[in-house]
Amino acid sequence: MRIEELETENIALLGYQFQQKIGPYSKYWDPVNLDFKIQFEEPRKFAEVKRKLKIIARATAEDKFILISGIRQKGGLVGMTGDSISDAEALKQADVGFCMGSGCDVAKDNSDLVILDNNFISIHKSLKWGRSIFDNVRKFLQF
């Protein structure tokens, strides 16, 4: 697949392209949940981009916040990887935050799992083990 095909299919987008595709939005404080929320002027555009998007590159902290908040407001689960200070807020907001062992201490403190060997395959392995442990604990509690 060429880069042009990826862009037309919305599979891989740069941060500024992501913001262009989702359209205008507003960020507001929700006093009930004590958290910031995103209100999209055209939720249909965000839903279309979210459905196809697999990779967002060169994303700012604001892009990550928009993506995570939008997915969580629709009832989805979010896993986020990051290793820098700018990723810390997104790692905290995600349902599961993954940080590489070479990442900064701020990112490690705000993540749920720290991958010590800096290998993305380890994320897959940790998910498999985590699900296995969860299933076994659930079976034990039902017993």
C-alpha positions in Angstrom: 0.0 0.0 0.0 1.3 3.5 -0.8 1.1 6.5 1.4 -1.6 8.1 -0.8 -3.8 5.0 -0.3 -3.4 5.1 3.4 -4.4 8.7 3.6 -7.5 8.3 1.4 -8.7 5.3 3.5 -8.0 7.2 6.8 -6.0 4.2 8.0 -2.9 6.3 8.9 -3.1 10.0 9.5 -0.8 12.7 10.8 -2.0 14.7 13.8 -3.0 17.8 11.8 -4.8 15.6 9.2 -6.7 13.9 12.0 -8.0 17.3 13.3 -9.0 18.4 9.8 -10.9 15.2 9.2 -12.9 15.3 12.5 -13.9 18.9 12.1 -14.6 21.5 14.8 -14.9 20.5 18.4 -15.1 22.1 21.8 -13.5 21.0 25.1 -15.5 21.5 28.3 -15.3 20.7 32.0 -17.7 18.1 33.2 -18.4 18.8 36.9 -20.2 15.5 37.5 -17.2 13.3 36.4 -14.6 16.0 37.3 -13.0 15.6 33.9 -12.7 17.3 30.6 -14.9 16.2 27.8 -15.0 16.7 24.0 -18.1 17.9 22.1 -17.9 17.3 18.4 -19.9 19.7 16.1 -20.3 16.8 13.7 -20.0 13.5 15.6 -20.6 11.6 12.3 -17.2 12.7 11.0 -15.4 11.6 14.2 -17.2 8.2 14.1 -16.1 7.7 10.5 -12.5 8.5 11.2 -12.5 6.4 14.4 -13.9 3.4 12.5 -11.0 3.3 10.0 -8.1 4.9 11.9 -5.3 2.5 12.8 -2.3 4.8 13.1 -2.0 8.4 14.2 1.6 9.8 13.7 3.2 13.0 14.9 0.2 13.6 17.2 0.2 16.3 19.7 -1.1 15.9 23.3 -4.3 17.6 22.2 -4.8 15.0 19.3 -4.3 12.2 21.7 -6.8 13.7 24.2 -9.4 14.1 21.5 -9.0 10.6 20.2 -9.1 9.0 23.7 -12.0 11.1 24.9 -14.0 10.5 21.7 -13.5 6.7 21.9 -14.3 6.5 25.6 -17.5 8.7 25.2 -18.7 6.1 22.6 -18.1 3.3 25.1 -14.9 2.0 23.7 -11.8 0.8 25.4 -8.4 2.5 24.8 -4.9 1.2 25.0 -2.2 3.9 24.6 1.5 3.6 24.2 3.9 6.4 25.0 7.3 7.3 26.3 7.6 11.0 26.7 6.3 13.7 29.0 3.8 14.8 26.4 2.3 11.3 26.5 1.7 11.3 30.3 -1.8 12.7 30.2 -2.9 10.4 27.4 -1.4 7.4 29.3 -3.4 8.4 32.4 -6.6 8.8 30.5 -6.4 5.5 28.6 -8.0 2.4 30.0 -4.5 0.8 29.8 -1.4 2.8 29.4 1.8 1.1 28.1 5.2 2.7 28.5 8.5 1.5 27.2 11.3 0.9 29.7 13.4 3.6 28.0 10.7 6.2 28.5 10.9 9.1 30.9 9.9 8.7 34.6 6.8 10.8 34.2 5.4 8.6 31.5 6.3 5.5 33.5 4.5 6.9 36.6 1.3 7.6 34.5 1.2 4.2 32.7 -0.3 1.0 33.9 2.3 -1.3 32.3 6.0 -0.7 31.7 7.5 -2.8 29.0 11.1 -3.3 30.1 12.6 -4.7 26.9 11.4 -1.9 24.6 9.8 -4.4 22.2 6.3 -3.9 20.8 5.8 -7.7 20.7 5.9 -7.6 24.5 2.7 -5.6 24.5 1.0 -8.5 22.8 2.5 -10.9 25.2 1.5 -8.8 28.2 -2.1 -8.6 26.9 -2.3 -12.4 26.5 -0.9 -13.0 30.0 -3.2 -10.3 31.5 -6.3 -11.9 29.9 -5.2 -15.3 31.1 -4.7 -14.1 34.7 -8.1 -12.3 34.6 -9.9 -15.3 33.3 -8.3 -17.6 35.9 -9.2 -15.2 38.7 -12.8 -14.9 37.4 -13.1 -18.8 37.3 -11.7 -19.0 40.9 -14.2 -16.5 42.2 -17.1 -18.3 40.5 -15.9 -21.6 42.0 
